[in-house]
């Protein structure tokens, strides 16, 4: 199986691929204040001056550190799922892929991020961008893991 491509170049109109793979490991707590009240995305409301508790991003994003890895996305085929080029995906390889899950998979030696669909005895990899047709799996598909979270910067 080929290694995931390196680099982080962005190609407009390119299918989403894995640009880099990183392992996950908990070393130091990343606990930060978590405010009790939610912030409305509509009209503003008065802010509360107290913190409810702390939130550790490791606890929030990584359920099983030994089975978790990160991948950097390259391409635009999964924008409908909120996954954009340059995003970092948190992937759990201990979760069994089910119909409709977004997975990291190797198909014909190429790493990709797609939604897996089971239809009438056939397995499909489906993009969440209408510019890309569904791809019927006719060769060996190796699922590396199921995407659990997407991390991306705000523009």
Secondary structure, DSSP 8 states (H G I E B T S, - for coil): ------S----TT---EEEEEEE----S--EEEEESS---SSS-------EEEEEEHHHHH-S-GGGEEEEEEESSTTGGGT--TT-EEEEETTS---TT-EEEEEETTEEEEEEEEEETTEEEEE-SSTTS--EE--S-EEEEEEEEEEE----
